[in-house]
C-alpha cells in the first residue's frame, strides 16, 4: 500500500483540480493505494462531495480510499518561502510533508508555492549526505523521447561539484522513473568542445569524465530538441537553475505557439491541430520531483489541471515503488570523495 499526500489547497485551480486529480489517479493506482487530501475540511469535503455527485459520479466507489487530513492554514503563492515555513506550521503543505516524517505517508504532491515547497522539504526531510543543494528535475519533450533536465530552477548559481551531483541525481531518476538503463548524460554548454562554457561548466566537464556515468560530453541547445547529440541519445541534461528555468519557460511556450501558426496556416481549429502536438502537453508529465531530499516531494505547476495532478501522483507512486531515495543515497555515496565509481 502506498499513501500519497496531496495538497488540496495548492495551485491556481484548488481545490477542484487536486481533488479531481486524486480521483483520476486512484483509478490508475493499485487497489490498496490511498490518497490523503490535506487541507481545510470545510473546503475539501464540500468540493469532494460535489465532484462525486456530478462529473465524477462514476468514481463514487473510490471515496473509501481517500483520507481528508485537516490543515487550518494555506501557503499562498505570494508568500515568501522561509516565512511560509516558519509562520504557517499548520498549512496544508507543512502538514502534508510532515506526514512522511512520522511514517504516516509515503509521498507528497503539491501545485502550490514552489519556493515554499522546496524550503519546507529541505527542512523536514534534510538532504542526502554529501549533497549541498536539492535540484528540480523536469521533463522536456524531444523528437526522440523525453529528456530529464536539472536543475529547473532551484539553484540560480551552481558550482562544478553541484553540477556533478545533479548528474548523479538525474541518472537515478531516469533509471528508476523512466526505466532506462545507463542513461546518456549531457552537460549543457555553448559548444560541444570541453573548453567551451563557464568556469563551473568546464570544471564539471572534467569531473564528469571520471564520474563513472555515461557522460556524453557537452550538449548544445539545438541538441535538446532532437534528443540526441553526436555522442548518442540524451536522457539527462545538466545545467544550473538559471539556465534551466529560462529553458523550461521557453519550452512551455513552444506548443501553443506552433499550434497558433499551424491553425492560421491550415484554417483549422486550434484544438484539431493540438492533437498532433500532444506529446508537448506538460500535463502528460505531471510534476517535477525535488531530488536530493530524503523524502518524496513532487512539485507541480501552479496552473496544473486534474490530468497533470493525476500524472504527478503516478510519478510519486513510481518513486516510492522503486525506492528512489535509497538509490540516490547509494549513488551519492558511491560518488563521494574516496569512494569507488558509481
C-alpha positions as CSV (number, residue, x, y, z in Angstrom):
1,X,0.0,0.0,0.0
2,X,1.2,3.5,-0.9
3,X,-0.1,6.6,0.8
4,X,0.2,9.8,-1.2
5,X,-0.5,13.1,0.4
6,X,-1.9,15.7,-1.9
7,X,-2.0,19.4,-1.2
8,X,-5.7,20.1,-1.8
9,X,-5.2,23.8,-1.2
10,X,-2.3,24.3,-3.6
11,X,-2.5,25.6,-7.1
12,X,-4.5,28.1,-9.2
13,X,-7.4,25.6,-9.5
14,X,-7.6,24.3,-6.0
15,X,-9.4,22.5,-4.5
16,X,-11.2,21.1,-7.6
17,X,-8.1,20.3,-9.7
18,X,-6.3,18.4,-6.9
19,X,-9.4,16.5,-5.8
20,X,-10.3,15.6,-9.4
21,X,-6.7,14.6,-10.0
22,X,-6.8,12.3,-6.9
23,X,-9.9,10.6,-8.3
24,X,-8.3,10.1,-11.7
25,X,-5.2,8.7,-10.1
26,X,-7.0,6.3,-7.8
27,X,-8.5,4.7,-10.9
28,X,-4.9,4.0,-12.2
29,X,-3.3,3.1,-8.9
30,X,-3.3,-0.3,-7.2
31,X,-6.4,-1.2,-5.3
32,X,-4.9,-0.7,-1.8
33,X,-3.2,2.7,-2.5
34,X,-4.7,5.7,-0.8
35,X,-4.8,9.4,-1.4
36,X,-4.6,11.8,1.6
37,X,-6.2,15.1,0.7
38,X,-4.6,17.7,3.0
39,X,-6.5,21.0,3.5
40,X,-9.3,22.8,5.2
41,X,-12.1,20.2,5.7
42,X,-14.8,22.9,5.3
43,X,-13.4,23.5,1.8
44,X,-12.3,20.0,0.8
45,X,-15.3,18.0,1.9
46,X,-17.9,20.0,0.0
47,X,-15.8,20.1,-3.1
48,X,-15.2,16.4,-3.0
49,X,-18.9,15.7,-2.5
50,X,-19.8,18.0,-5.4
51,X,-17.4,16.3,-7.8
52,X,-18.6,12.8,-6.8
53,X,-22.2,13.9,-7.2
54,X,-21.5,15.5,-10.6
55,X,-18.8,15.0,-13.1
56,X,-17.1,12.1,-11.2
57,X,-20.2,10.3,-10.1
58,X,-18.8,7.1,-11.6
59,X,-15.9,7.3,-9.2
60,X,-18.0,7.4,-6.0
61,X,-16.7,3.9,-5.0
62,X,-13.2,5.5,-4.7
63,X,-14.2,7.7,-1.8
64,X,-13.3,5.0,0.7
65,X,-9.7,5.2,-0.5
66,X,-9.5,9.0,0.3
67,X,-8.5,10.4,3.7
68,X,-9.1,14.1,4.4
69,X,-6.3,15.4,6.6
70,X,-7.2,18.7,8.4
71,X,-4.9,21.7,7.9
72,X,-6.0,25.1,9.0
73,X,-3.6,27.3,7.1
74,X,-2.8,27.8,3.4
75,X,0.5,28.8,1.8
76,X,-0.3,31.5,-0.7
77,X,1.6,31.8,-4.0
78,X,2.8,35.3,-2.8
79,X,4.2,34.0,0.5
80,X,8.0,34.2,0.9
81,X,9.3,30.6,1.2
82,X,11.1,31.0,4.6
83,X,8.2,33.0,6.1
84,X,5.7,30.3,4.9
85,X,7.7,27.5,6.5
86,X,8.2,29.4,9.8
87,X,4.9,31.3,10.0
88,X,2.4,28.7,8.8
89,X,3.3,25.4,10.6
90,X,-0.3,24.2,10.2
91,X,-0.5,24.8,6.4
92,X,-1.6,22.0,4.1
93,X,1.9,22.0,2.7
94,X,3.6,21.7,6.0
95,X,1.3,19.0,7.4
96,X,1.4,17.1,4.1
97,X,5.2,16.9,4.2
98,X,5.4,16.1,7.9
99,X,3.2,13.1,7.4
100,X,6.3,11.4,5.9
101,X,8.5,12.3,8.8
102,X,6.1,10.5,11.2
103,X,5.7,7.4,8.9
104,X,2.1,8.2,8.1
105,X,2.6,8.9,4.4
106,X,4.9,7.9,1.6
107,X,4.9,10.9,-0.8
108,X,3.7,14.4,-1.1
109,X,2.4,16.3,-4.2
110,X,1.6,20.0,-4.5
111,X,0.8,22.6,-7.2
112,X,1.3,25.3,-4.6
113,X,4.2,27.8,-3.9
114,X,7.3,26.1,-5.4
115,X,9.8,28.1,-3.2
116,X,7.9,27.2,-0.1
117,X,7.7,23.5,-1.0
118,X,11.5,23.4,-1.7
119,X,12.3,25.1,1.6
120,X,9.9,23.0,3.7
121,X,11.0,19.8,2.0
122,X,14.6,20.6,2.8
123,X,13.8,21.5,6.4
124,X,11.6,18.4,7.1
125,X,13.5,15.8,5.1
126,X,17.0,17.1,5.1
127,X,19.5,16.4,2.3
128,X,21.3,13.3,1.5
129,X,24.9,13.1,2.7
130,X,27.5,15.0,0.5
131,X,24.7,16.9,-1.2
132,X,24.8,20.7,-0.8
133,X,21.6,21.5,-2.6
134,X,18.5,19.7,-4.0
135,X,17.5,20.1,-7.6
136,X,14.2,20.2,-9.5
137,X,14.1,17.6,-12.3
138,X,11.7,18.3,-15.1
139,X,10.8,16.6,-18.4
140,X,11.5,18.1,-21.8
141,X,9.8,16.6,-24.8
142,X,12.1,15.9,-27.8
143,X,11.9,14.4,-31.2
144,X,13.3,11.2,-29.9
145,X,12.0,10.6,-26.3
146,X,11.6,12.9,-23.2
147,X,14.8,14.2,-21.6
148,X,15.2,14.9,-17.9
149,X,16.6,18.4,-17.2
150,X,18.0,19.5,-13.9
151,X,18.2,21.9,-12.3
152,X,15.0,23.5,-13.5
153,X,15.1,26.5,-11.1
154,X,16.0,25.5,-7.6
155,X,19.6,26.9,-7.7
156,X,20.5,30.0,-9.8
157,X,24.2,29.7,-9.3
158,X,25.9,26.3,-9.1
159,X,29.5,25.1,-8.6
160,X,31.1,22.4,-10.7
161,X,30.7,19.9,-7.8
162,X,26.9,20.6,-7.6
163,X,26.5,20.1,-11.4
164,X,28.2,16.7,-11.0
165,X,25.8,15.9,-8.1
166,X,22.9,16.9,-10.4
167,X,24.2,14.4,-13.0
168,X,24.1,11.6,-10.4
169,X,20.5,12.6,-9.3
170,X,19.3,12.7,-12.9
171,X,21.0,9.3,-13.6
172,X,19.0,7.7,-10.8
173,X,15.7,9.4,-11.8
174,X,15.9,8.3,-15.4
175,X,16.7,4.7,-14.3
176,X,14.1,4.4,-11.6
177,X,11.2,6.5,-13.0
178,X,11.7,6.2,-16.8
179,X,13.2,2.7,-16.7
180,X,16.2,3.5,-18.9
181,X,19.4,1.7,-18.1
182,X,22.8,3.6,-18.3
183,X,21.2,6.9,-19.3
184,X,23.2,9.3,-21.5
185,X,24.1,12.5,-19.6
186,X,24.9,15.7,-21.4
187,X,26.2,18.9,-19.9
188,X,24.5,22.0,-21.4
189,X,27.0,24.5,-22.7
190,X,27.7,26.9,-25.6
191,X,29.7,24.4,-27.6
192,X,30.5,20.7,-27.6
193,X,34.2,21.2,-27.0
194,X,35.4,20.6,-23.4
195,X,37.0,24.1,-23.3
196,X,33.6,25.8,-24.0
197,X,31.4,27.2,-21.3
198,X,31.6,29.0,-17.9
199,X,34.3,28.2,-15.4
200,X,31.9,25.9,-13.5
201,X,30.8,24.1,-16.7
202,X,34.4,23.5,-17.8
203,X,35.3,22.1,-14.4
204,X,32.2,20.0,-14.2
205,X,33.0,18.5,-17.7
206,X,36.4,17.3,-16.5
207,X,34.9,15.9,-13.3
208,X,32.1,14.1,-15.1
209,X,34.7,12.3,-17.4
210,X,35.8,10.3,-14.3
211,X,32.4,10.1,-12.5
212,X,31.5,6.6,-13.7
213,X,28.5,7.8,-15.5
214,X,27.5,7.5,-19.2
215,X,28.7,11.0,-19.8
216,X,28.2,12.2,-23.4
217,X,30.1,15.4,-23.0
218,X,28.8,18.9,-23.7
219,X,25.5,19.3,-25.5
220,X,24.1,22.5,-27.1
221,X,20.6,23.9,-27.2
222,X,19.9,22.6,-30.7
223,X,20.7,19.0,-29.4
224,X,17.8,19.1,-27.0
225,X,15.0,19.3,-29.5
226,X,16.5,16.3,-31.3
227,X,17.0,14.4,-28.1
228,X,20.5,13.4,-29.2
229,X,24.0,14.7,-29.8
230,X,26.9,13.5,-31.8
231,X,27.9,11.1,-29.0
232,X,24.4,9.5,-28.8
233,X,20.9,9.7,-27.4
234,X,20.4,12.2,-24.5
235,X,18.5,11.1,-21.4
236,X,19.6,13.7,-18.9
237,X,20.8,17.3,-19.4
238,X,22.5,19.1,-16.6
239,X,22.6,22.9,-16.1
240,X,22.3,25.4,-13.4
241,X,18.9,26.6,-12.3
242,X,19.1,30.0,-14.0
243,X,19.7,28.4,-17.4
244,X,17.3,25.6,-16.7
245,X,14.4,27.8,-15.7
246,X,14.8,30.0,-18.7
247,X,14.9,27.0,-21.0
248,X,11.8,25.5,-19.3
249,X,9.8,28.6,-19.7
250,X,10.8,28.8,-23.4
251,X,9.7,25.2,-23.8
252,X,6.4,25.9,-22.3
253,X,5.6,28.4,-25.0
254,X,6.5,26.2,-28.0
255,X,3.4,24.1,-28.3
256,X,0.8,27.0,-28.1
257,X,3.0,29.0,-30.5
258,X,3.2,26.2,-33.1
259,X,-0.5,25.4,-32.7
260,X,-1.3,29.0,-33.4
261,X,0.8,29.2,-36.5
262,X,-0.4,25.8,-37.9
263,X,-4.1,26.7,-37.2
264,X,-3.8,30.0,-39.1
265,X,-2.0,28.4,-42.0
266,X,-4.4,25.5,-42.3
267,X,-7.6,27.3,-41.3
268,X,-8.3,24.5,-38.8
269,X,-9.5,24.9,-35.2
270,X,-6.5,25.0,-32.7
271,X,-7.9,22.0,-30.9
272,X,-7.6,19.9,-34.0
273,X,-4.0,20.9,-34.5
274,X,-3.1,20.4,-30.9
275,X,-3.8,16.7,-31.2
276,X,-0.7,16.2,-33.3
277,X,1.4,18.0,-30.7
278,X,0.0,16.2,-27.6
279,X,3.5,14.9,-26.6
280,X,4.4,18.6,-25.8
281,X,1.5,18.8,-23.3
282,X,3.1,19.2,-19.9
283,X,0.0,17.7,-18.3
284,X,1.3,14.3,-19.6
285,X,4.3,14.6,-17.3
286,X,2.6,15.8,-14.2
287,X,5.2,17.0,-11.7
288,X,8.8,17.5,-11.2
289,X,10.5,15.7,-8.2
290,X,12.7,17.7,-5.9
291,X,15.7,15.4,-5.9
292,X,18.2,15.2,-3.1
293,X,15.9,15.5,-0.1
294,X,15.3,12.4,2.0
295,X,11.7,12.1,1.1
296,X,9.4,12.2,-1.9
297,X,8.3,15.7,-2.8
298,X,6.7,16.3,-6.2
299,X,6.4,19.9,-7.5
300,X,3.6,20.6,-9.9
301,X,2.9,23.7,-12.0
302,X,0.6,26.2,-10.3
303,X,-1.7,26.0,-13.3
304,X,-1.9,22.2,-13.1
305,X,-5.1,20.6,-14.3
306,X,-6.7,17.4,-12.9
307,X,-4.8,15.4,-15.6
308,X,-1.5,16.9,-14.7
309,X,-2.0,16.2,-11.0
310,X,-3.1,12.7,-11.7
311,X,0.2,12.1,-13.5
312,X,2.2,13.8,-10.7
313,X,0.6,11.3,-8.3
314,X,1.7,8.5,-10.6
315,X,5.2,9.8,-10.6
316,X,5.1,9.9,-6.8
317,X,3.9,6.3,-6.8
318,X,6.8,5.2,-9.0
319,X,9.3,7.0,-6.8
320,X,8.1,5.1,-3.8
321,X,7.8,1.7,-5.6
322,X,11.4,1.9,-6.9
323,X,12.8,3.2,-3.5
324,X,14.3,6.0,-5.5
325,X,15.5,7.9,-2.4
326,X,17.6,5.0,-1.1
327,X,19.0,4.6,-4.7
328,X,20.0,8.2,-4.7
329,X,21.7,7.9,-1.3
330,X,23.8,4.9,-2.6
331,X,24.7,6.7,-5.8
332,X,25.8,9.8,-4.0
333,X,27.8,7.7,-1.6
334,X,29.5,5.9,-4.5
335,X,30.5,9.2,-5.9
336,X,31.7,10.8,-2.7
337,X,35.4,11.7,-2.4
338,X,37.4,8.5,-1.6
339,X,34.5,6.2,-2.8
340,X,34.6,3.9,-5.8
341,X,32.9,5.0,-9.1
342,X,29.2,4.7,-9.4
